[in-house]
Amino acid sequence: MAIANLNGTSIWYEQEGTGPPCLILHGGLGVDHTLYQRTLSGLRRRLSLIYLDHRGNGRSGRPPIDTITMEQLADDAAALVKHLGLEQVVVLGHSYGGFVAQELALRHGDVVSALLLVDTTPGQLGATEDPDDDQGPPPSPELIEAMSATPSSDDELAVGMRDLFRFYLHRLDPAELEPVFADTIFSVAAMARGFEVLAGWSAVDRLSSITAPTLVLVGRHDPVTSWPQATRIASRVPDAEKVVFEDSGHVPWLDEPDRFFDVVGSWLDRTLPDV
């Protein structure tokens, strides 16, 4: 693990594995890289994985909260790539990390060799969209109640996130994730800021300018970023591919790990044959 001083703050990162580099952008906000580092090992067979904690999250610095913007998070990711002396990286963004990944591909397309977007959305409605377009089924009343609870401390957020994962998973028993969360650093301030930023962010009208090969993955039973959200992205990014995991929720590599890693591996073989 290491710290890079970038763009006025410190960014925690760790790199493991061999092969072409792949930057992992975690979701949240308000969580960190831990879940991803402990569950994405299936990608290490062909990629060198670079985990980071977004500014204001995890083990990274705590600059003024208003410096957390989608653009700044993308700029931080690009700066880390350059800090590591890399020309290009595969980028995997999950959930909120998918928002950052889209912004990274839009602002710094030269550093993105391939883009994997997992259970995410392109943000608020674009100019060409109708509010009545299919956005997928609404969350259940139970999930809405759980997500509406406003934690007042990092410890309360930790409890709340563990509770939310029973909705995020479709096949895997949430109890199996308890050890995974053991070292996660939670930040209620980052979570609240993340929602503020998302309320004013959209990539929809810009997605056609993404040039990196793009794979959009989503669980059919995702109650948070439902599968039509993947269509919103894939239909606008040139030549993007979309795969729906029929037995998965918000985290398909946990619900259907064998298929997930097979799909990603096959796509990498076709897209980046040297990987």
C-alpha positions as CSV (number, residue, x, y, z in Angstrom):
1,M,0.0,0.0,0.0
2,A,1.1,3.6,-0.6
3,I,0.0,7.2,-0.5
4,A,0.2,9.6,-3.5
5,N,-0.1,13.3,-2.9
6,L,-2.3,14.5,-5.7
7,N,-4.5,17.5,-6.4
8,G,-4.2,18.9,-2.9
9,T,-4.8,15.7,-0.9
10,S,-3.5,12.2,-0.3
11,I,-4.8,9.3,-2.2
12,W,-4.3,5.8,-0.8
13,Y,-3.7,3.0,-3.3
14,E,-2.5,-0.5,-3.5
15,Q,-1.5,-2.6,-6.6
16,E,-1.4,-6.4,-6.8
17,G,-1.2,-9.0,-9.4
18,T,0.6,-9.1,-12.8
19,G,-0.4,-8.1,-16.3
20,P,-1.9,-5.0,-17.8
21,P,-3.1,-2.5,-15.1
22,C,-6.7,-2.2,-14.1
23,L,-7.9,0.6,-11.9
24,I,-10.8,-0.3,-9.5
25,L,-13.1,2.5,-8.6
26,H,-15.1,1.7,-5.5
27,G,-18.8,2.5,-4.9
28,G,-20.3,4.4,-2.0
29,L,-19.5,7.1,-1.4
30,G,-18.8,6.6,2.2
31,V,-17.1,3.2,2.0
32,D,-13.6,2.2,0.6
33,H,-11.7,-0.3,-1.5
34,T,-11.9,-3.2,1.0
35,L,-14.9,-5.2,-0.4
36,Y,-13.4,-5.0,-3.9
37,Q,-9.9,-6.1,-2.9
38,R,-11.2,-9.1,-1.1
39,T,-13.7,-10.3,-3.7
40,L,-12.3,-9.4,-7.2
41,S,-9.4,-11.8,-7.0
42,G,-10.7,-13.6,-10.1
43,L,-9.4,-10.7,-12.2
44,R,-5.9,-11.1,-10.9
45,R,-5.3,-14.0,-13.3
46,R,-4.9,-11.6,-16.2
47,L,-4.7,-8.1,-14.7
48,S,-2.7,-6.1,-12.2
49,L,-5.4,-4.5,-10.0
50,I,-4.9,-1.0,-8.6
51,Y,-7.3,-0.2,-5.8
52,L,-7.7,3.4,-4.5
53,D,-9.8,5.1,-1.9
54,H,-11.5,8.2,-3.3
55,R,-10.6,11.5,-1.6
56,G,-12.6,11.9,1.6
57,N,-13.1,8.1,1.8
58,G,-11.3,5.2,3.4
59,R,-7.6,5.8,4.0
60,S,-7.3,8.8,1.7
61,G,-7.1,12.4,2.9
62,R,-9.9,14.5,4.2
63,P,-9.7,17.7,2.2
64,P,-12.6,20.2,2.4
65,I,-15.8,18.2,1.6
66,D,-16.8,20.5,-1.2
67,T,-13.7,19.4,-3.2
68,I,-15.5,16.1,-3.7
69,T,-17.1,16.5,-7.1
70,M,-17.5,14.0,-9.9
71,E,-15.0,15.9,-12.0
72,Q,-12.4,16.0,-9.1
73,L,-12.7,12.3,-8.4
74,A,-12.1,11.6,-12.1
75,D,-9.1,14.0,-12.1
76,D,-7.7,12.2,-9.0
77,A,-8.0,8.9,-10.8
78,A,-6.2,10.2,-13.9
79,A,-3.5,11.8,-11.7
80,L,-2.9,8.5,-10.0
81,V,-2.5,6.7,-13.3
82,K,0.2,9.3,-14.3
83,H,1.8,9.1,-10.9
84,L,2.3,5.4,-11.4
85,G,4.0,6.1,-14.7
86,L,1.3,4.3,-16.7
87,E,0.0,5.4,-20.1
88,Q,-3.3,3.6,-20.1
89,V,-5.3,1.4,-17.7
90,V,-8.4,-0.8,-17.9
91,V,-11.0,1.0,-15.6
92,L,-13.6,-0.9,-13.6
93,G,-16.2,1.2,-11.9
94,H,-19.0,-0.3,-9.8
95,S,-22.1,1.6,-8.6
96,Y,-20.8,5.2,-7.6
97,G,-17.5,4.2,-9.0
98,G,-19.2,3.7,-12.3
99,F,-20.2,7.4,-12.3
100,V,-16.6,8.3,-11.7
101,A,-15.4,5.9,-14.4
102,Q,-17.7,7.5,-16.9
103,E,-16.4,10.9,-16.0
104,L,-12.9,9.7,-16.2
105,A,-13.4,8.3,-19.7
106,L,-15.0,11.6,-20.7
107,R,-12.4,13.9,-19.2
108,H,-9.3,11.8,-19.6
109,G,-10.1,9.3,-22.4
110,D,-6.4,9.1,-23.3
111,V,-5.6,7.1,-20.1
112,V,-8.5,4.6,-20.5
113,S,-7.8,1.5,-22.6
114,A,-11.1,-0.2,-21.8
115,L,-14.1,0.6,-19.6
116,L,-16.1,-1.8,-17.5
117,L,-19.2,-0.4,-15.9
118,V,-20.9,-2.6,-13.3
119,D,-24.4,-1.9,-11.9
120,T,-24.3,1.8,-12.4
121,T,-26.2,4.6,-14.1
122,P,-25.4,7.6,-16.3
123,G,-26.9,9.9,-13.7
124,Q,-29.8,12.4,-14.1
125,L,-32.0,12.6,-17.2
126,G,-30.4,13.9,-20.3
127,A,-31.8,16.4,-22.8
128,T,-32.9,13.6,-25.2
129,E,-34.7,11.6,-22.4
130,D,-38.3,11.5,-21.4
131,P,-39.1,11.3,-17.7
132,D,-41.6,8.6,-18.6
133,D,-39.0,6.4,-20.2
134,D,-38.5,3.0,-18.5
135,Q,-36.2,3.4,-15.5
136,G,-36.8,-0.1,-14.2
137,P,-38.9,-1.3,-11.2
138,P,-39.0,1.0,-8.2
139,P,-37.2,-0.1,-5.0
140,S,-39.3,-2.1,-2.5
141,P,-40.8,-0.2,0.5
142,E,-38.4,-2.0,2.8
143,L,-35.4,-0.9,0.8
144,I,-36.7,2.7,0.6
145,E,-37.1,2.7,4.4
146,A,-33.6,1.3,4.9
147,M,-32.0,3.8,2.5
148,S,-34.0,6.7,4.0
149,A,-32.4,6.2,7.4
150,T,-29.9,9.0,7.9
151,P,-26.9,7.8,9.9
152,S,-25.5,10.4,12.3
153,S,-22.0,8.9,12.6
154,D,-19.6,6.6,10.8
155,D,-20.4,3.8,13.2
156,E,-24.1,4.1,12.3
157,L,-23.2,4.1,8.6
158,A,-21.3,0.9,9.1
159,V,-24.3,-0.8,10.7
160,G,-26.6,0.6,8.0
161,M,-24.4,-0.6,5.1
162,R,-24.4,-4.1,6.5
163,D,-28.2,-4.0,6.6
164,L,-28.4,-2.8,3.0
165,F,-26.4,-5.7,1.6
166,R,-29.3,-8.0,2.3
167,F,-31.1,-6.1,-0.5
168,Y,-28.1,-5.8,-2.8
169,L,-27.5,-9.6,-3.0
170,H,-29.7,-12.0,-4.8
171,R,-28.1,-15.4,-4.2
172,L,-25.3,-14.9,-1.8
173,D,-26.0,-15.0,2.0
174,P,-25.2,-11.5,3.3
175,A,-23.7,-13.1,6.4
176,E,-20.9,-14.3,4.3
177,L,-19.8,-10.7,3.8
178,E,-19.3,-9.9,7.5
179,P,-15.6,-10.7,7.4
180,V,-15.1,-8.7,4.2
181,F,-16.3,-5.5,6.0
182,A,-14.1,-6.0,9.0
183,D,-11.5,-3.4,8.0
184,T,-13.7,-1.0,6.0
185,I,-13.4,2.6,7.0
186,F,-16.8,4.3,6.7
187,S,-17.5,8.1,6.2
188,V,-21.0,9.5,6.7
189,A,-19.7,12.9,5.5
190,A,-18.5,11.4,2.2
191,M,-21.8,9.5,1.7
192,A,-23.9,12.7,2.2
193,R,-21.6,14.6,-0.2
194,G,-21.9,11.8,-2.7
195,F,-25.6,12.2,-2.9
196,E,-25.4,15.9,-3.3
197,V,-23.0,15.6,-6.2
198,L,-25.0,12.9,-7.9
199,A,-28.2,15.1,-7.8
200,G,-26.5,17.5,-10.2
201,W,-24.5,15.1,-12.4
202,S,-25.4,13.4,-15.7
203,A,-23.2,11.8,-18.4
204,V,-26.2,10.9,-20.7
205,D,-25.7,13.7,-23.3
206,R,-21.9,13.1,-23.4
207,L,-21.7,9.3,-23.6
208,S,-21.4,9.3,-27.4
209,S,-17.9,10.8,-27.1
210,I,-16.5,7.9,-25.2
211,T,-14.0,6.1,-27.4
212,A,-12.8,3.3,-25.1
213,P,-14.2,-0.2,-25.7
214,T,-17.0,-0.4,-23.1
215,L,-18.7,-3.4,-21.4
216,V,-21.8,-2.7,-19.3
217,L,-22.7,-5.3,-16.7
218,V,-25.8,-5.4,-14.5
219,G,-27.8,-7.8,-12.3
220,R,-31.4,-8.5,-13.4
221,H,-32.5,-8.2,-9.7
222,D,-30.5,-5.0,-8.8
223,P,-32.9,-2.9,-6.7
224,V,-30.6,0.1,-6.7
225,T,-29.4,0.6,-10.3
226,S,-31.9,-1.5,-12.2
227,W,-31.1,-3.2,-15.5
228,P,-32.7,-0.5,-17.7
229,Q,-30.0,1.9,-16.4
230,A,-27.4,-0.3,-18.2
231,T,-29.4,0.2,-21.4
232,R,-29.3,3.9,-20.9
233,I,-25.5,3.7,-21.0
234,A,-24.9,1.0,-23.6
235,S,-27.3,2.5,-26.1
236,R,-25.3,5.8,-26.1
237,V,-21.7,4.6,-25.9
238,P,-20.4,3.7,-29.4
239,D,-20.2,-0.1,-29.8
240,A,-20.7,-0.8,-26.1
241,E,-21.7,-4.3,-25.1
242,K,-24.3,-5.1,-22.4
243,V,-24.6,-8.2,-20.3
244,V,-27.4,-8.9,-17.9
245,F,-26.8,-11.4,-15.1
246,E,-30.1,-13.2,-14.6
247,D,-29.4,-14.5,-11.1
248,S,-27.7,-11.4,-9.6
249,G,-28.4,-8.3,-7.7
250,H,-26.3,-5.2,-7.3
251,V,-23.0,-7.1,-7.0
252,P,-22.9,-9.8,-9.8
253,W,-19.4,-11.0,-9.1
254,L,-20.7,-12.1,-5.7
255,D,-24.0,-13.7,-6.8
256,E,-22.6,-15.3,-10.0
257,P,-18.8,-15.3,-9.7
258,D,-18.0,-17.9,-12.3
259,R,-20.1,-16.3,-15.0
260,F,-19.0,-12.8,-14.1
261,F,-15.3,-13.6,-14.4
262,D,-15.9,-15.7,-17.6
263,V,-17.8,-12.8,-19.2
264,V,-15.2,-10.2,-18.3
265,G,-12.3,-12.5,-19.4
266,S,-13.9,-13.3,-22.7
267,W,-14.5,-9.7,-23.4
268,L,-10.9,-8.8,-22.5
269,D,-9.7,-11.5,-24.9
270,R,-11.7,-10.0,-27.7
271,T,-11.1,-6.4,-26.9
272,L,-7.5,-6.4,-25.7
273,P,-6.1,-9.6,-27.2
274,D,-2.7,-9.0,-25.5
275,V,-4.3,-9.0,-22.0
